[in-house]
Amino acid sequence: MDIIATIAQELEIKKSQVDAAVKLIDEGNTIPFIARYRKEATGALNDEILRNLFDRLTYLRNLEEKKQTVLSSIEEQGKLTEELKAQILAAQTQVAVDDLYRPYRPKRRTRATIAKEKGLEPLANTLMEQKLSVSALEEAAGYINDDKEVKTAEDALAGAADIIAEAISDTADYRTRIRDLTMEKGRLTSTAKDPEAESVYEMYYEFDEALSKVAGHRTLAINRGEKEKILTVKIEAPVDDIIAYLKKKVITNDNPNTNDVLAGAIEDAYDRLIAPAIEREIRNDLTEKAEDGAIKVFGKNLEQLLMQPPITGQVVLGWDPAFRTGCKIAVVDPTGKVLDTTVIYPTAPQNKVEEAKAVMKKLISKYNVTLISLGNGTASRESEQVIVELLKEIPVKVQYIIVNEAGASVYSASKLATEEFPNFDVGQRSATSMARRLQDPLAELVKIDPKSIGVGQYQHDMNQKKLSEALGGVVEDCVNKVGVDLNTASVSLLEYISGISKTIAKNIVTYREENGEFTSRSQLLKVSKLGPKAYEQCAGFMRINDAKNPLDSTGVHPESYDATKKVLEKLGYTMDDVRSRNVVGISNKISDYKSLAAEAGVGELTLRDIVKELEKPARDPREDMPKPILRSDVLEMKDLTPGMVLKGTVRNVIDFGCFVDIGVHQDGLVHISEICDRYIKHPLEAVSVGDIVDVQVMSVDLKKQRIQLTMKIGNGNDPKDKKKDKELAEIKKQSANKAHSDKNKSNKNNKNNGNKKPHYIKGKKNNFFDNIILDN
């Protein structure tokens, strides 16, 4: 297999790009470094394509290694033919290699091997030739052998049939076709072990869907229900079609003396040997694809969350809400330094609201607090009420924002948090994290295991190694896109920088503490274990404000410093101009990038990046992201009415929609069909975590704490909007009628079916919330 050509075709890029990327990867270069500083070599492949390339490269290399192992094994057995060798070398997947290797793989003793030991293989071969002129039983009588425990003709015939069944099972082409038939025409079903039990899996109590159409999130939900012993899951294969196919392939001569024996062997081969294996393979394949899809969504959500713009220049009060143990408070200055911490008890059971307000007023006045960052956990709603009342009572303008506190408890109890705040308890650390993750989400969230940040589905049910690697790559890409301040970055942040290991990150901080602030990037070479290769990988992503060389505060790589100086001199600028940021508009002076690049000794793509950096040194890409919504008043769920238009923040994107925070503590769901007017396969085509969106309330269920929203709204004056209002009213009316109808049906079913619950019905369009079984 030509791996380079295969990857190029799959990713729809040039072979030369793949070849260059593979060479750079093999030389030990990281994905962020290749994406940013080796654009000429790869043709400007971005980090997403490079990671896909790396994953496929790893898979295909492992596949080639497996092929060689299999070929060696078969050759040692003396059974390797040129035809078989060609088939193995041409295989595109590990499953295909396994199918071809199956007849030659060392087996434990099976019914077929036992039959062969009894000398029944010649009988099996005779039956397969399908030329018998006597009955199969008469032919089998000649193989009776008491010494080998073949006491009757029936015993001999049964043993021969076992040999034939295993031979059929081991034929790679048969398995491939059966697998395809099952996927094309098979169905995934699930039933409840206890139909009367209430659970979040009730929509899967009588589930039946074509394998080819099962959505990834449903696969993962069903898997979880099976794991929790609530569901029984099966694959219903098109057995008649499969048996017909096998008969056509195996019974090539219509011989009444062998037809029945072969037909029995075919059915046995399928039922006993093929079907269970194919079901396992298909279930595994469905799960793997579902996991890959879920990981991709998780990764995209995580990227959007990490790349949220920091709120700078404000003194922030972090509020970690709780009931019995009180609300932990931490005041943090604009640089992230903790100024004060305390505990207040405005919530039940103490309900010391006035005392809490008094403490808050003193803190706000003393430290000039301008923003309150409230965690969205237990007692958040009650705390928000207190905050809103407080803001109305003070003369200064203070706003608040509710932040997702996912992972805060994990961080606050971690070794890292203990080292960072040795004198704080877990509550103080958590409150500090609430404030800091608003000031700089990226710097704070890198301290938490990405799986614990809570912007995915079913993360605890999938391959944890694969998930960790994928999410780690997302964090690495985000950190390197933004870059870090070498003199303030934490170990947690530094270890995600290209080429920097956890050990080297600690060594950088140790060097900084022992020798003072870095004044030049070249000092990194004095850090223990940070050699020339690591320096090449990391230097461009490190920033030093007020460095001796002003280029050290930009994204220009040290390897391009000489070229940058030539460009500056050519265009009439000096390093002092760079330091004083007097090079804005430098791009307007360049008429021919190609010739200037040649003169400076760099590639054109590199030159363009250098010019961008000079015009906007160390520009933060997070500036382009939507700013978070700051609030000063509270809205409750009971205040919502259908048709109300609100502004909200996308908190999570899942396969069938997105959840939007509209400031009522309970996020509302926008179903994929309500995100936009055009058809989209996945919500990520239209929305991302952190997006600020306008939504309209469709329905509110106070009892179930569910809000249905739509993003298909206009300005309210257009006739179409009035039509939409009518449609919303009709939806509400239909929902009420349906609820009444369902109640009547339920009552009827209860009478007729012994209180049996209504279940998932094949072909019925799901309610918005049918598939919500999320990790919290």
Summary of the structure (lengths in Angstrom):
residues: 776
radius of gyration: 33.2
end to end distance: 44.3
largest distance: 106.8
contacts: 2455
relative contact order: 0.07
helix: 55%
strand: 11%
